[in-house]
Amino acid sequence: MAERLDQTDCVVIGGGVIGLAVARRLALLGREVVVLEQESLIGTHTSSRSNEVSHAGLYYRPDSPQAILCVAGHRLLEPYCAKHGIPYRTVGKLVVANGNDDLNWLEGIYENARNCGARGLEWLGGNAARDLEPELKCDAAIHSALTGIVDTHALMLAYQGEAEAHCASVAFQSRLLGARVTDTGFDLNIEAGDDTYNLGCNVLINAAGLWAVPIARLIEGTMQDDIPHVYFAKGAFFSLTGKSPFQRLIVPAQQWIRMGGIYTLDMAMRARFGPEEEWIEEVNYDIDPGRSATIYESVRRYWPGLEDGMLQLAYTGIRPRLNGPGEPMADWIIHGPAEHGTPGLVNLFGIESPGITSSLPISEVVAAMVDGLPFRDALDAQRVTD
């Protein structure tokens, strides 16, 4: 390893929305923080390749990390954005059903959402749903009136700005080559351009997203048995040629969700659809024009007015998942000293949607775990009770 150059208190690996939120929280607590980001900009992977929805918390298993943190984060995100001038719009969402199978699924989602503590929910018949969105075809819908959209890049800039205002720094084009546990914390070997250097720290936060698992395996002297396997779900997003048909977000029944059928809006109220998902082995954002084969069928179930050729492949994104193809949604994993026994180390695995919505309470959980609080206790402290 190269000769040690410096020592700091906390190092956060990953400059996406979660890493920046954690850096902000630690800096606000008065800790010295360095964020290591392998790219030349913040949030160039999962954080910036999403549909930018502020989720109300409908779909997740009650009492799961996703459910607790999404419901808490949804209440925090809009006022945070208002305070910091971040574009945010409460547009609402309709989760729709067509046919008996869809209706049974939708009834389960409605009950699940209420058990999770989601707010602003209303069950609508088909006519009532069409009163809101005349071009919509459905037999029934859940209206999530408080679902919103957010400018994710502006949110990340705000987190970065607050962190740097409290003496944190972001080191771009800085990649972790290796790490080992020491008597006082961690010794990191970092590649920055053509140079390598060592950096010592007391606290190490692994918020590397798609690379969180290989980063965890780089850290010598830690328990490796609790590091999970990660799967990559690559999703294609499509833009719409023409006027947006709906003013609210639209989500079809379960079997169509991963086939590109989700309708969302950007901050300019332009329509987009996706993700249309496939499972991949390695990170790549290649665009396959043939991926639109199933999306038309998915969307036409609720919008028969979609004509051939109206969808254009726009971009792709990759989500790190702890469940593989055909498996039920796995809980996020956040392991700290109480779980793995290494003081000062927190690993975050499988943080995908609703990670943007949950970023503020996730940062609170991580900060508490740094001080030794077990994950479940830190999670319970974020539970919304009213």
C-alpha positions, -999 to +999 in steps of 0.1 A: +000+000+000+010+036-006+023+058+022-004+073+044-013+108+035-040+118+058-065+109+086-102+118+088-131+109+110-157+095+086-155+082+050-186+075+030-181+054-001-206+064-028-218+099-040-253+089-049-285+101-031-279+077-001-242+084+003-248+122+002-277+121+026-256+101+051-226+125+046-250+154+052-263+139+084-229+130+098-216+165+090-246+181+107-236+161+138-202+178+137-182+150+122-155+154+096-166+136+065-150+126+032-172+111+004-153+089-021-171+089-055-155+069-084-172+090-111-166+127-119-201+137-109-225+129-081-253+103-086-244+091-121-258+055-116-290+043-098-298+077-083-300+095-116-315+067-137-349+063-120-384+077-125-380+102-096-411+094-077-417+103-041-435+072-030-463+071-003-455+035+007-481+012-008-464-020-019-439-030+007-442-056+034-456-040+066-428-036+092-401-040+066-373-015+062-388-003+029-422+003+045-410+021+076-384+043+059-406+051+029-435+062+050-412+083+072-393+097+042-424+107+023-434+129+052-399+145+054-391+149+017-416+175+006-409+200+034-372+195+029-376+203-007-397+234+000-371+246+025-342+242+000-359+253-032-359+218-047-385+212-074-412+189-060-448+184-071-476+164-055-493+149-086-510+118-071-511+083-085-537+058-096-530+021-092-554+004-115-572-029-120-588-044-151-605-078-146-611-100-116-575-111-111-564-075-110-592-066-086-581-092-061-545-080-064-556-043-060-577-051-029-545-067-013-525-036-022-551-013-006-550-033+026-512-036+026-508+002+021-531+010+050-512-015+072-479+003+062-493+036+073-495+052+038-516+084+038-540+100+013-555+068+000-590+064-016-606+034-033-623+045-066-646+027-090-639+028-127-662+058-133-647+078-105-612+071-117-622+082-152-636+114-138-600+122-127-584+108-159-608+106-188-585+086-211-580+059-184-595+024-188-599+005-155-625-013-134-612+002-101-582+021-088-564+032-056-559+069-056-528+078-038-533+116-036-500+124-019-476+106-043-452+131-057-423+137-081-390+152-072-359+166-090-335+140-078-304+159-091-314+190-072-320+169-041-285+155-043-270+189-048-288+201-017-275+172+003-240+178-010-242+215-004-254+211+032-226+185+038-199+208+024-212+238+043-205+217+075-169+209+064-175+177+045-158+172+012-164+150-019-134+134-036-144+126-072-127+100-094-116+082-062-120+045-062-114+022-032-087-004-040-085-020-006-092-016+031-083-032+064-095-029+099-070-013+123-069-008+161-083+027+156-106+023+126-097+016+090-069+021+066-080+027+030-061+024-002-075+048-028-069+053-065-074+089-077-065+093-113-030+080-119-021+081-081-029+060-051-028+070-015-038+058+019-064+074+041-072+065+077-106+069+092-126+060+123-159+054+106-165+038+072-199+039+055-204+016+025-231+033+004-217+022-029-251+011-044-244-013-073-209-019-059-217-022-022-212-060-021-177-060-038-167-030-016-177-050+015-156-079+004-125-056+000-124-048+037-099-071+054-106-081+090-144-081+088-170-108+090-177-118+054-205-144+060-232-118+063-225-102+029-254-110+006-255-118-031-268-089-052-287-092-085-289-065-111-323-056-126-318-034-156-348-013-166-355+006-199-375+038-197-394+052-227-405+088-235-438+096-252-441+114-285-470+137-281-491+152-253-491+135-219-525+117-215-526+117-177-519+143-150-513+117-124-490+087-123-505+054-134-495+020-121-509-012-137-515-046-119-485-066-106-478-087-137-474-056-159-454-034-135-420-048-145-430-050-182-427-012-186-463-004-178-457+023-151-466+058-163-447+087-146-440+124-153-409+144-151-409+179-135-420+194-169-450+171-168-436+151-198-447+115-199-425+085-196-430+048-191-409+021-174-389+004-162-392-025-186-369-049-168-344-076-176-318-094-153-281-088-162-248-100-148-227-069-151-233-032-150-240-018-185-264+008-198-266-004-234-299+005-250-316-024-269-343-010-293-360-044-292-369-039-255-402-021-265-419-054-275-439-059-243-444-023-232-472-015-257-493-044-244-487-033-208-497+003-213-527-004-236-544-023-208-552+010-192-545+034-221-560+020-253-552+053-271-515+045-273-506+042-310-477+023-325-445+043-327-454+068-299-428+054-275-391+062-278-364+044-258-349+072-236-325+057-210-317+027-189-311+022-152-299-006-129-312-015-095-293-036-070-317-063-057-313-088-029-339-111-046-334-128-079-359-134-108-392-147-096-384-143-059-405-121-036-391-086-028-363-089-002-358-065+027-330-040+025-300-049+046-281-023+067-255-039+089-236-020+116-213-028+145-241-044+165-247-069+136-212-077+123-190-068+152-167-043+135-167-009+152-174+021+129-185+001+099-219+003+083-228-015+051-259-008+031-270-035+007-298-036-019-309+000-015-331+007-045-366+021-048-379+037-027-344+048-017-348+084-029-380+088-009-363+072+021-330+089+019-335+113+049-346+086+074-319+062+061-293+088+070-307+090+105-306+052+108-270+050+097-259+078+120-274+060+150-258+027+140-224+043+138-228+049+175-236+012+181-274+011+180-286-021+165-303-018+131-338-028+143-337-002+171-324+025+148-352+016+123-379+016+149-369+051+159-380+062+124-414+046+126-443+070+120-469+064+148-496+090+141 
